[in-house]
Amino acid sequence: MSHKRIPKRKAAIAAGGVVALGAVAVLLPNANASQDGAADDATPRTLRAADASGLSARLATELGDSFAGSYYDSAERRLVVNVAGGDAGMVLRAKKAGVTVRQVGNSTAALKSAARTLKADATIPGTSWAVDPRTNKVVVTADSTVTGANWNRLQSTVRVLGSGMATLKKSAGTFKTFASGGDAIFSPTQGGTVRCSLGFNVTAGDGSPAFLTAGHCGVAAEQWSDSQNGAPVATVDQATFPGSDLALVTYDDPNTQAPSAVDVGIGQSVEITGAAEVTVGATVFRMGSTTGLHNGTVTGLDATVNFQSETGGVDTVTGLIQTNVCAEPGDSGGPLFTQDGGAVGLTSGGSGDCTRGGETFFQPVTTALQATGATVGAGGGGGDAAGDAGVASDQQSGADQSGANQSAGQSGAGDQQSGPAYGSGRTRTP
């Protein structure tokens, strides 16, 4: 394992093994157009996805109520900013920042109001919603379990919001937490062995070595091992689910060395340099102990997901990153990151699998660090890491990783949690 170390385990990363996705990535040029004079003309400039995230945050502050979201056009390598309200001055200000400007009808305030309506009237198990800045609408998704009266209720709520404000689509799968990424972690419970994935090694607020994983994993079990029948090596310090989906787990041995790297298989790893924000449209990579390495695109931010709880109610998680990166049981808690080592998210749940695809949601690492007081990477917890400069091949990386997981002794999709502890809805600080 190269993105977690435990006592007495030899730490060895082969020479040249720490890479920016090496053989599984096709690097694109790091061509940033000259920024000289960017404020003096209205020509959109090319930039990296991570740079787009920082620019978007700055414009959100500068444009105020006129800012209605943004997304990264990966083909053109440009940031597209939505401006609502028809204020010519705000449009000009955005253009001078070097972005492509779209004038749209729905303001951020109106879109947030629509989301509040959905929360009040349509918090139904198997549903999710997030603002899509590319359409300037709230996209509502219902999984295969939303039928009958619940489907009618959801349709009615979306219809009231209007076709210009919200759209409704069906997902063929079922929204669930992917408990069963990087390396697998295990914990025995009364209902069976819980399996999740380690997210990112971090330094806890008191200086002790620890790691982040999904909150629904931390709520399910307190002690965790790095092998299915092994002795515990780490204990949950903080865990929150639902509401958020994050857990801080500290290594039992305070001398544990926990390097900031994600093992992507085939002898390669990606060094984690710090926490990173992302923009809709950015390319991201996910590692999980069941399915290995996969990549995809950020499709939404500040997403809300209503998971079916073990007790028949609803476990609602908010503030998530939505992507089209696939995941399966056992991948919960695993890392979402940029090609150049920005820690982005922790795998929460979603629908589908890595054969059919689907929607997958992630707890942002930035909020997890803020909640737990931990830091990640050489740059600590707050930096905006360098963005994705390339596109990986899902087919290639999945095939390579399948063999890598088997050789590492990881047991694959068969090891899924079956206990009732998931979705218990508790915030725990042991």
C-alpha positions as CSV (number, residue, x, y, z in Angstrom):
1,M,0.0,0.0,0.0
2,S,1.4,3.4,-0.8
3,H,-1.3,5.7,0.4
4,K,-1.4,4.3,3.9
5,R,1.2,2.8,6.1
6,I,0.8,0.9,9.3
7,P,3.4,-0.2,11.8
8,K,5.9,-2.9,10.8
9,R,4.9,-2.8,7.2
10,K,7.7,-2.1,4.8
11,A,7.1,1.1,2.9
12,A,8.4,0.9,-0.6
13,I,7.4,2.8,-3.7
14,A,9.5,1.8,-6.7
15,A,11.7,4.4,-8.2
16,G,9.6,6.5,-10.5
17,G,6.5,5.0,-9.0
18,V,5.0,8.3,-7.9
19,V,3.6,9.8,-11.0
20,A,0.8,11.9,-12.4
21,L,-1.1,8.8,-13.5
22,G,1.7,7.8,-15.7
23,A,0.8,5.1,-18.2
24,V,-3.0,5.4,-17.6
25,A,-3.1,9.1,-18.6
26,V,-2.7,10.9,-21.9
27,L,-1.2,14.3,-21.0
28,L,-2.5,17.4,-22.6
29,P,-0.3,20.5,-23.0
30,N,-0.1,22.7,-19.9
31,A,-0.7,25.7,-22.2
32,N,-1.9,28.7,-20.3
33,A,-2.5,31.6,-22.6
34,S,-0.6,34.7,-21.6
35,Q,-2.4,36.5,-18.9
36,D,-0.8,39.8,-19.8
37,G,-3.5,42.3,-20.6
38,A,-6.2,39.9,-19.7
39,A,-8.0,42.7,-17.8
40,D,-7.8,44.9,-20.8
41,D,-9.6,42.8,-23.4
42,A,-12.6,40.5,-23.5
43,T,-11.0,37.4,-25.1
44,P,-11.5,34.3,-23.1
45,R,-8.3,32.7,-22.0
46,T,-7.3,29.0,-21.8
47,L,-6.6,27.7,-18.3
48,R,-6.4,24.5,-16.3
49,A,-9.4,23.2,-14.4
50,A,-7.9,23.9,-11.0
51,D,-7.2,27.5,-12.1
52,A,-10.8,27.7,-13.3
53,S,-12.0,26.8,-9.9
54,G,-10.1,29.7,-8.2
55,L,-11.2,32.2,-10.9
56,S,-14.8,31.1,-10.5
57,A,-14.6,31.6,-6.7
58,R,-13.2,35.1,-7.2
59,L,-15.9,36.1,-9.7
60,A,-18.6,34.7,-7.5
61,T,-17.5,37.3,-4.9
62,E,-17.0,40.2,-7.4
63,L,-20.3,39.6,-9.3
64,G,-22.5,39.1,-6.2
65,D,-26.1,38.4,-7.0
66,S,-25.4,38.5,-10.7
67,F,-23.2,35.4,-10.5
68,A,-25.3,32.3,-11.5
69,G,-22.8,29.5,-11.5
70,S,-20.0,28.5,-13.8
71,Y,-18.5,25.4,-15.5
72,Y,-15.3,24.4,-17.1
73,D,-15.3,23.7,-20.9
74,S,-12.7,21.0,-21.1
75,A,-12.6,21.0,-24.9
76,E,-11.9,24.7,-25.1
77,R,-10.1,24.8,-21.8
78,R,-12.1,27.8,-20.8
79,L,-14.3,28.9,-17.8
80,V,-17.9,29.7,-18.7
81,V,-19.6,32.0,-16.2
82,N,-23.4,32.5,-16.0
83,V,-24.5,36.1,-15.4
84,A,-28.2,36.8,-14.4
85,G,-30.1,40.0,-14.3
86,G,-28.9,41.7,-17.4
87,D,-26.4,44.1,-15.7
88,A,-24.1,45.1,-18.6
89,G,-21.5,46.3,-16.1
90,M,-21.3,42.8,-14.5
91,V,-21.1,41.2,-17.9
92,L,-18.2,43.4,-18.9
93,R,-16.5,42.7,-15.6
94,A,-16.7,39.0,-16.2
95,K,-15.5,39.2,-19.7
96,K,-12.5,41.3,-18.6
97,A,-11.5,38.4,-16.3
98,G,-10.9,36.3,-19.3
99,V,-14.0,34.0,-19.1
100,T,-16.8,33.1,-21.6
101,V,-20.0,34.8,-20.4
102,R,-23.5,33.4,-20.8
103,Q,-26.5,35.6,-19.8
104,V,-29.1,33.4,-18.2
105,G,-32.5,33.8,-16.7
106,N,-32.2,32.0,-13.3
107,S,-30.2,33.6,-10.6
108,T,-28.4,31.7,-7.9
109,A,-31.0,32.8,-5.4
110,A,-33.8,31.5,-7.5
111,L,-32.1,28.2,-8.0
112,K,-31.4,27.9,-4.3
113,S,-35.1,28.6,-3.7
114,A,-36.1,25.8,-6.0
115,A,-33.8,23.4,-4.1
116,R,-35.5,24.5,-0.8
117,T,-38.8,23.7,-2.4
118,L,-37.6,20.2,-3.3
119,K,-36.3,19.7,0.2
120,A,-39.6,20.6,1.7
121,D,-41.9,18.8,-0.7
122,A,-39.9,16.0,-2.3
123,T,-37.4,14.5,0.2
124,I,-38.1,11.0,-1.0
125,P,-35.7,8.0,-0.7
126,G,-34.0,7.5,-4.1
127,T,-33.9,11.1,-5.2
128,S,-31.2,13.7,-5.7
129,W,-30.9,17.2,-7.0
130,A,-28.1,19.6,-8.0
131,V,-27.8,22.8,-10.0
132,D,-26.5,22.2,-13.5
133,P,-24.8,25.5,-14.6
134,R,-24.7,24.3,-18.2
135,T,-28.5,24.4,-18.4
136,N,-29.0,27.0,-15.6
137,K,-31.5,24.6,-14.0
138,V,-31.9,22.3,-11.1
139,V,-31.6,18.7,-12.3
140,V,-33.7,16.3,-10.2
141,T,-32.9,12.6,-10.5
142,A,-35.1,9.7,-9.3
143,D,-33.7,6.1,-9.1
144,S,-35.6,2.9,-10.0
145,T,-37.2,2.7,-6.5
146,V,-39.2,5.9,-7.0
147,T,-42.6,4.8,-8.3
148,G,-46.3,5.2,-7.7
149,A,-47.3,7.9,-5.3
150,N,-43.7,9.0,-4.7
151,W,-43.1,9.4,-8.4
152,N,-46.3,11.4,-8.8
153,R,-45.3,13.6,-5.9
154,L,-41.9,14.2,-7.4
155,Q,-43.3,15.0,-10.8
156,S,-45.8,17.4,-9.3
157,T,-43.1,19.3,-7.4
158,V,-40.9,19.6,-10.4
159,R,-43.9,20.7,-12.5
160,V,-44.7,23.5,-10.0
161,L,-41.1,24.8,-10.3
162,G,-41.6,25.0,-14.1
163,S,-39.6,23.7,-17.0
164,G,-37.4,26.7,-17.1
165,M,-36.3,26.1,-13.5
166,A,-36.0,22.3,-13.1
167,T,-35.8,19.1,-15.1
168,L,-36.6,15.5,-14.0
169,K,-34.8,12.4,-15.1
170,K,-34.8,8.7,-14.2
171,S,-31.8,6.6,-13.2
172,A,-31.8,2.9,-14.0
173,G,-29.9,2.1,-10.8
174,T,-30.6,2.6,-7.1
175,F,-29.0,5.3,-4.9
176,K,-27.0,3.6,-2.2
177,T,-23.9,4.1,-0.2
178,F,-21.0,2.2,-1.7
179,A,-20.0,0.4,1.5
180,S,-18.9,-3.1,1.3
181,G,-10.5,4.4,-2.2
182,G,-7.6,3.3,-2.3
183,D,-6.9,0.3,-0.1
184,A,-9.6,-1.8,1.5
185,I,-10.3,-1.4,5.2
186,F,-12.4,-3.9,7.2
187,S,-14.3,-4.1,10.4
188,P,-16.3,-7.0,11.9
189,T,-19.8,-6.2,13.1
190,Q,-22.8,-8.2,14.3
191,G,-24.2,-8.2,10.8
192,G,-21.1,-9.3,9.1
193,T,-17.8,-7.7,7.9
194,V,-18.1,-4.1,6.9
195,R,-15.8,-3.2,4.0
196,C,-14.9,0.4,2.9
197,S,-12.0,2.1,1.3
198,L,-9.4,4.4,2.8
199,G,-9.6,7.9,1.4
200,F,-6.6,10.1,2.2
201,N,-4.0,9.9,4.9
202,V,-4.1,13.1,7.0
203,T,-2.6,14.7,10.1
204,A,-5.2,15.1,12.9
205,G,-5.5,18.4,14.7
206,D,-3.4,17.0,17.6
207,G,-0.6,16.0,15.2
208,S,-1.4,12.2,15.2
209,P,-1.5,10.2,12.0
210,A,-5.0,9.5,10.7
211,F,-7.1,9.0,7.6
212,L,-10.4,10.2,6.1
213,T,-13.1,7.9,4.9
214,A,-16.9,8.0,4.5
215,G,-19.0,8.9,7.5
216,H,-21.4,6.0,6.9
217,C,-18.4,3.7,7.3
218,G,-17.3,5.4,10.6
219,V,-20.8,5.3,12.0
220,A,-21.1,1.6,11.1
221,A,-18.0,0.4,13.0
222,E,-15.4,1.9,15.4
223,Q,-12.3,-0.1,14.8
224,W,-10.7,-0.8,11.4
225,S,-8.1,-3.2,10.0
226,D,-6.2,-3.2,6.7
227,S,-6.9,-6.9,6.1
228,Q,-10.2,-8.8,6.3
229,N,-9.4,-10.9,9.3
230,G,-6.6,-8.8,10.7
231,A,-6.2,-7.0,14.0
232,P,-7.5,-3.4,14.3
233,V,-5.0,-0.8,13.4
234,A,-7.1,2.4,13.6
235,T,-10.0,3.8,15.6
236,V,-12.8,6.2,14.6
237,D,-12.2,9.6,16.2
238,Q,-15.1,11.5,14.5
239,A,-17.9,10.3,12.2
240,T,-20.9,12.1,10.8
241,F,-23.7,10.6,8.7
242,P,-26.3,11.6,7.4
243,G,-26.2,15.4,6.9
244,S,-22.5,15.0,5.9
245,D,-20.6,11.8,5.0
246,L,-17.2,12.0,6.6
247,A,-15.1,10.3,9.2
248,L,-11.7,10.8,10.7
249,V,-10.0,7.6,11.8
250,T,-6.7,7.8,13.8
251,Y,-4.0,5.1,13.7
252,D,-3.6,3.3,17.0
253,D,0.2,3.5,16.8
254,P,1.2,7.2,17.0
255,N,4.4,6.3,15.2
256,T,2.6,5.2,12.1
257,Q,4.0,6.8,9.0
258,A,1.1,7.8,6.7
259,P,2.3,9.2,3.4
260,S,0.1,11.5,1.3
261,A,-0.2,9.3,-1.8
262,V,-2.9,7.4,-3.5
263,D,-2.1,3.9,-4.8
264,V,-3.4,3.7,-8.4
265,G,-2.1,0.2,-9.0
266,I,0.5,-1.3,-11.4
267,G,3.3,0.1,-9.2
268,Q,2.2,3.7,-9.5
269,S,0.9,6.3,-7.1
270,V,-0.2,9.9,-7.1
271,E,1.4,12.2,-4.5
272,I,-1.3,14.3,-2.8
273,T,-0.2,17.9,-2.5
274,G,-3.2,19.4,-0.7
275,A,-7.0,19.8,-0.8
276,A,-8.6,21.1,-4.0
277,E,-11.8,22.6,-5.1
278,V,-13.3,21.6,-8.5
279,T,-15.6,23.2,-11.1
280,V,-18.4,21.5,-13.0
281,G,-16.8,20.1,-16.2
282,A,-13.5,19.2,-14.6
283,T,-11.9,15.8,-15.1
284,V,-11.4,13.8,-11.8
285,F,-10.2,10.4,-10.9
286,R,-11.5,7.9,-8.3
287,M,-9.7,5.0,-6.7
288,G,-11.5,2.2,-4.9
289,S,-10.6,-1.2,-3.6
290,T,-13.4,-2.9,-5.6
291,T,-13.2,-1.3,-9.0
292,G,-9.8,0.3,-9.1
293,L,-9.0,3.5,-11.0
294,H,-11.7,5.3,-13.0
295,N,-12.1,8.8,-14.3
296,G,-15.0,11.0,-15.3
297,T,-16.4,14.5,-15.1
298,V,-17.8,16.7,-12.3
299,T,-21.5,17.2,-13.2
300,G,-22.8,19.1,-10.2
301,L,-21.8,20.8,-6.9
302,D,-23.7,21.3,-3.6
303,A,-25.8,18.2,-4.5
304,T,-28.4,16.7,-2.2
305,V,-29.0,12.9,-2.1
306,N,-31.8,11.1,-0.3
307,F,-30.5,7.6,0.5
308,Q,-32.9,4.9,1.7
309,S,-32.0,4.3,5.4
310,E,-31.8,0.9,7.0
311,T,-34.9,1.7,9.1
312,G,-37.0,2.6,6.1
313,G,-36.6,6.4,6.4
314,V,-34.5,8.9,4.5
315,D,-30.8,9.6,5.1
316,T,-30.3,13.0,3.5
317,V,-26.7,14.2,2.7
318,T,-26.1,17.7,1.3
319,G,-23.2,19.6,-0.1
320,L,-21.9,16.8,-2.2
321,I,-19.9,16.7,-5.5
322,Q,-21.8,14.9,-8.3
323,T,-19.9,13.1,-11.0
324,N,-20.4,10.5,-13.7
325,V,-17.5,8.4,-12.4
326,C,-18.6,4.9,-11.7
327,A,-18.3,3.1,-8.3
328,E,-19.5,-0.1,-6.7
329,P,-19.9,-1.6,-3.2
330,G,-16.6,-1.5,-1.3
331,D,-15.5,1.8,-2.9
332,S,-17.1,3.9,-0.1
333,G,-14.7,6.4,1.5
334,G,-12.2,6.1,-1.3
335,P,-10.4,9.1,-2.8
336,L,-11.5,11.4,-5.6
337,F,-8.6,13.4,-6.8
338,T,-7.1,15.5,-9.7
339,Q,-4.3,14.2,-11.9
340,D,-1.8,16.4,-10.3
341,G,-2.5,15.4,-6.8
342,G,-5.4,17.6,-5.5
343,A,-7.5,15.8,-2.9
344,V,-11.1,16.5,-3.9
345,G,-13.6,14.1,-2.4
346,L,-14.5,10.9,-0.5
347,T,-16.8,8.4,-2.2
348,S,-20.3,8.6,-0.6
349,G,-22.7,6.7,-2.8
350,G,-24.8,6.8,-6.0
351,S,-26.4,4.5,-8.5
352,G,-25.2,2.1,-11.2
353,D,-21.9,0.3,-11.5
354,C,-18.8,0.2,-13.6
355,T,-20.5,-1.8,-16.3
356,R,-23.5,0.4,-17.0
357,G,-22.2,3.7,-15.4
358,G,-24.3,5.9,-13.3
359,E,-24.2,8.9,-10.9
360,T,-21.7,9.0,-8.0
361,F,-21.6,11.5,-5.1
362,F,-18.6,12.6,-3.0
363,Q,-18.1,14.4,0.3
364,P,-15.8,17.4,-0.5
365,V,-12.4,17.0,1.2
366,T,-12.3,20.7,2.0
367,T,-15.4,20.5,4.2
368,A,-14.2,17.2,5.8
369,L,-10.9,18.9,6.8
370,Q,-12.7,21.9,8.1
371,A,-15.1,19.7,10.2
372,T,-12.3,17.5,11.6
373,G,-9.5,20.0,12.0
374,A,-7.2,17.7,10.0
375,T,-4.7,18.6,7.2
376,V,-3.7,16.7,4.1
377,G,-0.7,16.7,1.8
378,A,2.5,18.7,1.9
379,G,0.6,21.9,1.5
380,G,-1.8,21.2,4.4
381,G,-5.5,21.3,4.1
382,G,-6.4,24.5,2.4
383,G,-4.5,24.9,-0.9
384,D,-5.9,24.7,-4.4
385,A,-3.9,22.0,-5.9
386,A,-2.8,21.9,-9.5
387,G,-5.6,20.7,-11.7
388,D,-6.2,17.9,-14.1
389,A,-4.0,18.3,-17.2
390,G,-5.1,15.2,-18.9
391,V,-7.7,12.5,-19.6
392,A,-7.4,8.9,-18.5
393,S,-8.7,5.8,-20.2
394,D,-11.4,4.2,-18.0
395,Q,-11.1,1.0,-20.0
396,Q,-7.4,0.8,-19.7
397,S,-7.2,1.9,-16.0
398,G,-10.0,-0.5,-15.0
399,A,-8.3,-3.4,-16.7
400,D,-4.9,-2.7,-15.2
401,Q,-6.4,-2.1,-11.7
402,S,-8.3,-5.3,-11.7
403,G,-5.1,-7.3,-11.8
404,A,-3.4,-4.9,-9.4
405,N,-6.1,-5.4,-6.8
406,Q,-6.0,-9.2,-7.1
407,S,-2.2,-9.2,-6.7
408,A,-2.6,-7.0,-3.6
409,G,-4.9,-9.5,-2.0
410,Q,-8.0,-7.3,-2.1
411,S,-11.0,-9.5,-2.2
412,G,-13.2,-7.6,-4.7
413,A,-16.9,-6.9,-4.9
414,G,-17.9,-10.0,-2.9
415,D,-16.9,-8.4,0.4
416,Q,-19.9,-6.2,1.0
417,Q,-21.3,-5.1,4.4
418,S,-24.5,-6.7,5.3
419,G,-25.1,-5.4,8.8
420,P,-27.8,-3.0,9.9
421,A,-25.5,-0.3,11.2
422,Y,-25.3,1.6,7.9
423,G,-27.5,4.6,7.8
424,S,-28.0,4.7,11.5
425,G,-28.0,8.5,11.4
426,R,-25.7,9.2,14.3
427,T,-22.8,11.6,14.7
428,R,-20.2,9.9,16.8
429,T,-17.1,11.2,18.6
430,P,-15.8,8.1,20.6
